[in-house]
Amino acid sequence: MRVLVVEDEFLLALDVSQMVEDLGHEVVGPAGSYSQAVDAIDSAEIALVDVRLSDGFTGPDVAAHLVNEHAVTVVFVTGNPEAVYENPDAVGVLTKPYCAEQIAEAINLAMACHRGTEPPKTRYVQRLPITFQ
């Protein structure tokens, strides 16, 4: 799968990008702001999106754009999970700090939701109430 990484902290972006590649997926980005994320979409199928980016609290706006304009399945990866627990544009939220096992779980959840298959049970990712159209 093509995974868009939206993270403004350079070292974290590199770290999660490496984890995604180690899982056998192709990384799109990383992007550190709303405009960079919109420019980097490039047929991404799923996205890992931080809530607070270099241009402010724009992660939810990135998620809305990705979902509504490009049918990308989003999982928030953030230190501020309470800010997005009721966000309708993501299938889950993973709280920072995270490890490779947790990123794998987030990607597996997003892949299942993207494909319309039964999502796996999650241990680390908080499922969000999303409506599929």
C-alpha positions as CSV (number, residue, x, y, z in Angstrom):
1,M,0.0,0.0,0.0
2,R,1.0,3.6,-0.5
3,V,1.2,5.3,2.9
4,L,1.2,9.1,3.3
5,V,3.2,10.1,6.4
6,V,2.1,13.5,7.7
7,E,4.4,14.5,10.6
8,D,6.2,17.8,11.1
9,E,9.0,16.6,13.4
10,F,11.7,15.5,11.1
11,L,13.2,12.7,13.1
12,L,9.8,11.2,13.9
13,A,8.9,11.4,10.2
14,L,12.0,9.5,9.3
15,D,11.4,7.0,12.0
16,V,7.8,6.2,11.0
17,S,8.7,6.2,7.3
18,Q,11.3,3.6,8.0
19,M,8.8,1.5,10.0
20,V,6.3,1.7,7.2
21,E,8.9,0.6,4.6
22,D,10.1,-2.2,6.9
23,L,6.5,-3.5,6.8
24,G,6.7,-3.6,3.0
25,H,4.7,-0.5,2.1
26,E,5.6,2.5,0.0
27,V,6.0,5.8,1.8
28,V,4.5,9.0,0.3
29,G,6.0,12.2,1.8
30,P,6.6,12.8,4.6
31,A,4.7,16.0,4.8
32,G,4.9,18.5,7.7
33,S,2.1,20.9,7.0
34,Y,-1.4,21.0,5.4
35,S,-0.1,22.3,2.0
36,Q,2.7,19.8,1.9
37,A,0.3,16.9,2.7
38,V,-2.1,18.1,-0.1
39,D,0.8,18.3,-2.5
40,A,2.2,14.9,-1.5
41,I,-1.0,12.8,-1.8
42,D,0.2,11.1,-5.1
43,S,-2.3,8.3,-5.0
44,A,-1.8,7.4,-1.4
45,E,-4.3,4.8,-0.1
46,I,-3.8,5.3,3.6
47,A,-2.3,8.1,5.8
48,L,-0.8,8.4,9.2
49,V,-1.5,12.0,10.3
50,D,-0.2,14.0,13.2
51,V,-2.7,16.5,14.7
52,R,-0.4,19.4,15.3
53,L,1.7,20.2,12.3
54,S,4.2,23.0,11.5
55,D,1.3,25.3,10.5
56,G,-0.8,24.7,13.6
57,F,-3.6,22.4,14.5
58,T,-4.2,21.4,10.9
59,G,-4.1,17.6,11.1
60,P,-7.9,17.3,11.2
61,D,-8.1,19.5,8.1
62,V,-5.6,17.3,6.4
63,A,-7.7,14.2,7.3
64,A,-10.9,15.8,6.0
65,H,-9.3,16.7,2.7
66,L,-7.7,13.3,2.2
67,V,-10.9,11.5,3.0
68,N,-13.3,13.7,1.1
69,E,-11.2,14.6,-1.9
70,H,-9.0,11.5,-2.4
71,A,-10.7,8.6,-0.5
72,V,-7.6,8.0,1.6
73,T,-8.1,6.1,4.9
74,V,-6.7,8.1,7.8
75,V,-5.3,7.1,11.2
76,F,-4.2,9.9,13.5
77,V,-0.8,9.5,15.2
78,T,-0.6,12.1,17.9
79,G,0.4,13.2,21.3
80,N,-3.1,14.9,21.6
81,P,-5.5,12.0,21.1
82,E,-8.3,13.7,23.0
83,A,-8.5,16.4,20.3
84,V,-9.6,13.9,17.7
85,Y,-11.6,11.1,19.5
86,E,-14.8,12.2,17.8
87,N,-13.3,13.1,14.4
88,P,-15.4,11.5,11.6
89,D,-12.6,11.5,9.1
90,A,-10.3,8.9,10.7
91,V,-10.7,5.2,11.5
92,G,-8.5,5.4,14.6
93,V,-6.0,7.3,16.7
94,L,-2.6,6.0,17.9
95,T,-1.1,7.9,20.8
96,K,2.6,9.0,20.7
97,P,5.1,7.7,21.6
98,Y,4.7,4.5,19.5
99,C,6.8,1.6,18.4
100,A,6.9,-0.5,15.2
101,E,4.3,-3.0,16.5
102,Q,1.9,-0.1,17.1
103,I,2.5,1.4,13.6
104,A,1.9,-2.0,12.1
105,E,-1.4,-2.2,14.0
106,A,-2.5,1.2,12.7
107,I,-1.6,0.3,9.1
108,N,-3.4,-3.0,9.4
109,L,-6.6,-1.3,10.7
110,A,-6.4,1.4,7.9
111,M,-5.8,-1.3,5.2
112,A,-8.8,-3.3,6.3
113,C,-11.1,-0.3,6.4
114,H,-9.8,0.9,3.1
115,R,-10.5,-2.4,1.5
116,G,-13.9,-2.7,3.2
117,T,-13.0,-5.9,5.1
118,E,-13.5,-6.7,8.7
119,P,-11.0,-4.6,10.7
120,P,-8.8,-6.4,13.1
121,K,-9.1,-6.0,16.9
122,T,-6.8,-3.4,18.1
123,R,-4.7,-3.2,21.3
124,Y,-3.0,0.2,20.8
125,V,-5.1,2.1,18.3
126,Q,-8.3,3.7,19.6
127,R,-11.0,3.0,17.0
128,L,-13.0,6.1,16.0
129,P,-16.7,6.2,15.0
130,I,-16.5,6.6,11.2
131,T,-19.3,6.3,8.7
132,F,-18.5,4.8,5.4
133,Q,-20.3,6.0,2.3
